[in-house]
Amino acid sequence: MSSQLDTRREVLFSPNIIQPLVERLPGWVDHLNWEDGEDSDGHQSEVVVQREIGMRLKTLLPATELVRQNKMLVSDSDGKHIPDIIIDEIGGGCWAVIELKTLLEGDQLPAAEILEDLHKLCKYENSNPNALCMFMLVASENKLTNSRRQQNWETLPISINGDVFLSASPRPQEINDTHVAIPWVMSSVAQAAHVYVWLIRHSTRIENPRVGSYRFNARMERSLTYQPPIPTT
């Protein structure tokens, strides 16, 4: 009887994690720069931005232990591969993997570094096919519209185009023979810094749903017996 009661008390929660994170991140970068007396899209190191994302994720998820940073996820003949952020599922398993790159004022971001992250994400997706494997770019609008930058990035398998991010159907961009990058989420708030997220998937899983909601069951326990405080002498 008690087990049936416990089951009835359980409630399914499904908070959207990815969209709120992307929407709020430009504001967090702006605040960090305000504290430093810099412009809204001024330089913040990737480590600082990653730490900010990790801290905020812990407030969106049911347990802080579900967020891991700079921990090995895949080991193969090429070595050990360590993503920036891992979000675990309750009870085990990987829910999401994030590789982060920043391109704010004063930054230089070679195309080779982006390509390296994309290939790492392909490895993560192979070993965790049910996980959301994401490449996240936090960039200054001025940097993105720079003609020299655009020319340097012409060889990249991903391109930044607002239309593809707004598409309801997948618009895959080919990384290699097996994997694609699907433009997924972009920040919509008009701020100096912008955030773009690509979902990395095997070409056979392009049509799989793109869902950024973290689903979990929770039960609120409450004591039915009043315990009076113990008097002090």
FILO-709053 format. One record per residue (C-alpha): residue in three letters; x, y, z. Coordinates in nm, 2 decimals. Layout:
BEGIN
 resn      u      v      w
  ALA      X      Y      Z
...
END
This chain:
BEGIN
 resn      u      v      w
  MET   0.00   0.00   0.00
  SER   0.28   0.24   0.09
  SER   0.46   0.17  -0.24
  GLN   0.14   0.26  -0.43
  LEU   0.11   0.58  -0.23
  ASP   0.48   0.67  -0.31
  THR   0.41   0.62  -0.68
  ARG   0.11   0.85  -0.68
  ARG   0.32   1.12  -0.51
  GLU   0.58   1.12  -0.79
  VAL   0.55   1.40  -1.04
  LEU   0.72   1.41  -1.38
  PHE   0.92   1.73  -1.44
  SER   1.05   1.83  -1.78
  PRO   1.23   2.17  -1.76
  ASN   1.38   2.30  -2.08
  ILE   1.75   2.34  -2.01
  ILE   1.91   2.44  -2.34
  GLN   1.69   2.73  -2.46
  PRO   1.70   2.92  -2.13
  LEU   2.08   2.87  -2.10
  VAL   2.13   3.01  -2.45
  GLU   1.90   3.30  -2.40
  ARG   2.05   3.41  -2.07
  LEU   2.42   3.36  -2.16
  PRO   2.47   3.69  -2.34
  GLY   2.34   3.87  -2.03
  TRP   2.58   3.68  -1.81
  VAL   2.87   3.77  -2.04
  ASP   2.76   4.13  -2.03
  HIS   2.75   4.13  -1.65
  LEU   3.09   3.98  -1.62
  ASN   3.23   4.25  -1.85
  TRP   3.04   4.52  -1.65
  GLU   3.21   4.40  -1.34
  ASP   3.55   4.42  -1.52
  GLY   3.47   4.77  -1.66
  GLU   3.48   4.64  -2.02
  ASP   3.24   4.66  -2.32
  SER   2.94   4.42  -2.33
  ASP   3.12   4.19  -2.57
  GLY   3.46   4.23  -2.42
  HIS   3.71   3.95  -2.37
  GLN   3.62   3.68  -2.12
  SER   3.83   3.37  -2.12
  GLU   3.67   3.05  -2.22
  VAL   3.74   2.91  -1.88
  VAL   3.54   3.19  -1.71
  VAL   3.25   3.15  -1.95
  GLN   3.25   2.77  -1.91
  ARG   3.25   2.81  -1.53
  GLU   2.95   3.05  -1.55
  ILE   2.76   2.80  -1.77
  GLY   2.84   2.52  -1.52
  MET   2.72   2.72  -1.22
  ARG   2.39   2.82  -1.40
  LEU   2.33   2.46  -1.52
  LYS   2.34   2.35  -1.16
  THR   2.05   2.58  -1.07
  LEU   1.84   2.44  -1.36
  LEU   1.90   2.07  -1.28
  PRO   1.77   1.86  -0.99
  ALA   2.12   1.80  -0.85
  THR   2.46   1.98  -0.87
  GLU   2.64   1.64  -0.92
  LEU   2.48   1.60  -1.26
  VAL   2.71   1.87  -1.40
  ARG   3.08   1.77  -1.46
  GLN   3.35   1.99  -1.61
  ASN   3.67   1.88  -1.78
  LYS   3.62   1.51  -1.71
  MET   3.73   1.24  -1.96
  LEU   3.44   1.09  -2.16
  VAL   3.61   0.89  -2.43
  SER   3.95   0.72  -2.46
  ASP   4.07   0.57  -2.78
  SER   4.38   0.52  -2.99
  ASP   4.40   0.90  -3.04
  GLY   4.42   0.95  -2.66
  LYS   4.18   1.07  -2.39
  HIS   3.91   1.31  -2.49
  ILE   3.78   1.56  -2.23
  PRO   3.47   1.77  -2.31
  ASP   3.42   2.11  -2.15
  ILE   3.08   2.01  -1.98
  ILE   2.90   1.69  -1.93
  ILE   2.54   1.67  -1.80
  ASP   2.46   1.33  -1.66
  GLU   2.13   1.15  -1.64
  ILE   1.99   1.06  -1.30
  GLY   2.08   0.71  -1.23
  GLY   2.37   0.70  -1.48
  GLY   2.44   0.77  -1.84
  CYS   2.52   1.09  -2.03
  TRP   2.24   1.33  -2.12
  ALA   2.44   1.60  -2.29
  VAL   2.80   1.70  -2.39
  ILE   2.91   2.06  -2.46
  GLU   3.22   2.18  -2.63
  LEU   3.25   2.56  -2.59
  LYS   3.44   2.82  -2.79
  THR   3.44   3.20  -2.74
  LEU   3.51   3.47  -2.99
  LEU   3.47   3.80  -2.81
  GLU   3.65   4.13  -2.86
  GLY   4.02   4.08  -2.84
  ASP   3.99   3.70  -2.91
  GLN   4.13   3.50  -3.19
  LEU   3.97   3.17  -3.28
  PRO   4.14   2.97  -3.56
  ALA   3.92   2.75  -3.77
  ALA   4.14   2.45  -3.67
  GLU   4.03   2.48  -3.31
  ILE   3.66   2.47  -3.41
  LEU   3.73   2.17  -3.63
  GLU   3.90   1.99  -3.35
  ASP   3.60   2.03  -3.12
  LEU   3.36   1.91  -3.39
  HIS   3.56   1.59  -3.45
  LYS   3.57   1.53  -3.07
  LEU   3.20   1.57  -3.06
  CYS   3.17   1.30  -3.33
  LYS   3.35   1.07  -3.10
  TYR   3.13   1.15  -2.81
  GLU   2.82   1.10  -3.02
  ASN   2.94   0.76  -3.13
  SER   2.99   0.64  -2.77
  ASN   2.67   0.82  -2.64
  PRO   2.42   0.81  -2.93
  ASN   2.13   0.92  -2.71
  ALA   2.31   1.22  -2.57
  LEU   2.28   1.58  -2.69
  CYS   2.63   1.65  -2.83
  MET   2.66   2.02  -2.88
  PHE   2.91   2.27  -3.01
  MET   2.84   2.61  -2.85
  LEU   2.99   2.94  -2.98
  VAL   2.97   3.26  -2.78
  ALA   3.07   3.54  -3.01
  SER   3.07   3.91  -3.06
  GLU   2.86   4.04  -3.35
  ASN   3.15   4.25  -3.46
  LYS   3.38   3.95  -3.48
  LEU   3.13   3.74  -3.68
  THR   3.08   4.01  -3.94
  ASN   3.45   4.07  -3.99
  SER   3.53   3.99  -4.36
  ARG   3.87   3.85  -4.27
  ARG   3.71   3.62  -4.02
  GLN   3.45   3.50  -4.26
  GLN   3.72   3.42  -4.52
  ASN   3.93   3.23  -4.26
  TRP   3.62   3.02  -4.17
  GLU   3.52   2.93  -4.53
  THR   3.67   2.59  -4.49
  LEU   3.47   2.50  -4.18
  PRO   3.18   2.25  -4.22
  ILE   2.95   2.48  -4.01
  SER   2.83   2.83  -4.11
  ILE   2.64   3.09  -3.91
  ASN   2.32   3.18  -4.08
  GLY   2.02   3.29  -3.88
  ASP   1.78   3.13  -4.13
  VAL   1.91   2.78  -4.07
  PHE   1.88   2.82  -3.69
  LEU   1.51   2.93  -3.73
  SER   1.42   2.63  -3.95
  ALA   1.17   2.38  -3.79
  SER   1.33   2.09  -3.99
  PRO   1.69   1.99  -3.96
  ARG   1.94   2.17  -4.18
  PRO   2.24   1.95  -4.15
  GLN   2.59   2.07  -4.23
  GLU   2.83   1.79  -4.32
  ILE   3.13   1.74  -4.09
  ASN   3.27   1.42  -4.23
  ASP   3.14   1.10  -4.40
  THR   2.95   0.99  -4.09
  HIS   2.84   1.30  -3.89
  VAL   2.66   1.63  -3.94
  ALA   2.62   1.95  -3.75
  ILE   2.26   2.06  -3.72
  PRO   2.20   2.43  -3.64
  TRP   1.97   2.41  -3.34
  VAL   1.95   2.71  -3.10
  MET   2.06   3.07  -3.12
  SER   2.01   3.36  -2.87
  SER   1.73   3.59  -2.98
  VAL   1.80   3.88  -2.74
  ALA   1.96   4.18  -2.91
  GLN   2.29   4.20  -2.72
  ALA   2.65   4.26  -2.82
  ALA   2.73   3.89  -2.76
  HIS   2.55   3.61  -2.94
  VAL   2.52   3.24  -2.87
  TYR   2.49   2.96  -3.13
  VAL   2.44   2.59  -3.07
  TRP   2.49   2.31  -3.32
  LEU   2.38   1.96  -3.25
  ILE   2.63   1.69  -3.37
  ARG   2.47   1.37  -3.49
  HIS   2.54   1.06  -3.70
  SER   2.39   1.10  -4.04
  THR   2.15   0.82  -3.97
  ARG   2.01   1.00  -3.67
  ILE   1.94   1.34  -3.83
  GLU   1.56   1.31  -3.79
  ASN   1.58   1.21  -3.42
  PRO   1.39   1.47  -3.21
  ARG   1.58   1.77  -3.09
  VAL   1.46   1.80  -2.73
  GLY   1.64   2.02  -2.48
  SER   1.41   1.92  -2.19
  TYR   1.56   1.73  -1.89
  ARG   1.29   1.48  -1.78
  PHE   1.29   1.33  -1.43
  ASN   1.05   1.21  -1.16
  ALA   1.05   1.37  -0.82
  ARG   0.86   1.31  -0.50
  MET   0.81   1.55  -0.22
  GLU   0.85   1.39   0.12
  ARG   0.70   1.55   0.43
  SER   0.69   1.44   0.79
  LEU   0.34   1.37   0.94
  THR   0.46   1.37   1.30
  TYR   0.54   1.69   1.48
  GLN   0.86   1.68   1.68
  PRO   0.87   1.94   1.95
  PRO   1.21   2.11   2.01
  ILE   1.42   1.97   2.28
  PRO   1.44   2.22   2.57
  THR   1.79   2.35   2.65
  THR   1.91   2.39   3.01
END
